[in-house]
């Protein structure tokens, strides 16, 4: 299929996709300019909360406690 002029996969405006938002650890406030594979997140009341690798490691027991036993 051929695209019309000015049409693209980015909403039809030809603009590149927006940069991902800067990640901020919900516990300690550490910032990351790009997604980090060692960070984790939880979804609470429909909102994503990101945690840096240090906070995730320190609170691993609490994180695992929220998972169904078949997931660990």
Helices and strands as residue ranges (DSSP letters): E 23-24, E 31-32, E 40-44, E 47-51, H 53-58, H 60-65, G 69-71
